[in-house]
Amino acid sequence: MAHDSAHQKLTVAVLGPGGTGGLLAALLARAGHRVICLAGDATATTLRTAGLQVRSGTFGDFTVPVEADTELREPVDACLIAVKHTSLRPALDRVPPTALGDGLVVPLLNGVEHPASLRTRYRPDRVAPAVIRVESTRIEPGVIEHGSPFAEIDLTGDGVPRERLDALASALADAGPRTRVLDDESAALWAKMSFLAPFALLTTLHGLPLGEVRTRHREELTALVEETAAVSAACGGPADPAQALARYDAFPPRTKSSMQRDAEASRPLELDAIGGALLRAADRHGVKVPVATRVVGELADATR
């Protein structure tokens, strides 16, 4: 390992080069790291021939060549997992544990239950969950539109060697996104979950952007935020409902959640990974969540 991590070139695989994965793949490749995108045949062929094209007010407009394959065939320093929960299981077939070797597995997934299941498949002390705050969309294969003025990553991993986390965080930060390493994995995941769950569930249930949810359904939003904060606290995460509400109030009123966008496009919803996981954690800790239970139930009925 080179001591000067700023100049250490990594080999990073990206499973799912969509809005989030494609943006990180392109930024890392532009910074000089070796990037291997893992995707289906058609997407892999497009990426190999045309590269990744990014349109971003923050990071600029650029096109960068990347490697692409349908499966990981060699060890890498890290593999970023940027697919949705709804396609996680089949997607993991593209990353055989034997090929990965000593590489970090870095899931950028919503929810809180995936690290435990990834640790049954890969080396437990190499699973390094991350939380990313970004709005980025795949317009077509290999074309990424980064719309938010921010891209921030919290990297964590109970039991993962700190120098491995630091090396990856340094590479990501040098490539563009604000990146920090956090000590407490559960707290990091619940910080995201306690913000995401009320936002995703209510915008999707009502089919309204955040601005209308926070005005027309204020009482329901407040109750759900309070329930989620109580579950988060029981799981070792942050519990500040007032701060969560203040964050929602600061967002542009037209903001939609990715779950809501999935619903509008008739794609499968990450309802179990977000709503289901919230209810299971509440049940485990004996926290009463009547509003969450009703909302998740109504969404489940609506999507049947």
Salt bridges, closest charged atoms under 4 A:
ASP4 OD2 - HIS7 NE2 3.69
GLU67 OE2 - ARG34 NE 2.70
ASP69 OD2 - ARG73 NE 2.69
GLU74 OE1 - ARG34 NH1 2.86
ASP102 OD1 - ARG123 NH1 3.16
ASP102 OD1 - ARG126 NE 2.72
ASP102 OD2 - ARG164 NH1 2.81
GLU113 OE1 - ARG280 NH2 2.84
ASP125 OD2 - ARG123 NH2 2.93
ASP125 OD2 - ARG126 NH1 3.41
GLU145 OE2 - ARG55 NH1 3.30
GLU152 OE1 - ARG133 NE 2.99
GLU152 OE2 - ARG178 NH1 3.49
ASP154 OD2 - ARG133 NH1 3.24
ASP154 OD1 - ARG180 NE 2.57
ASP166 OD1 - ARG162 NE 3.13
ASP183 OD1 - ARG162 NH1 2.98
GLU185 OE1 - ARG119 NH2 2.78
GLU212 OE1 - ARG216 NH1 2.70
GLU212 OE2 - ARG254 NH1 3.96
GLU220 OE1 - HIS206 NE2 2.69
GLU220 OE1 - HIS217 ND1 3.85
GLU220 OE2 - ARG294 NH2 2.76
ASP249 OD1 - ARG218 NH1 2.80
ASP262 OD2 - LYS84 NZ 2.62
ASP262 OD1 - ARG267 NE 2.82
GLU264 OE2 - LYS256 NZ 2.94
ASP272 OD1 - ARG280 NH1 2.96
GLU298 OE2 - ARG294 NH1 3.36
ASP301 OD1 - ARG304 NH1 2.77
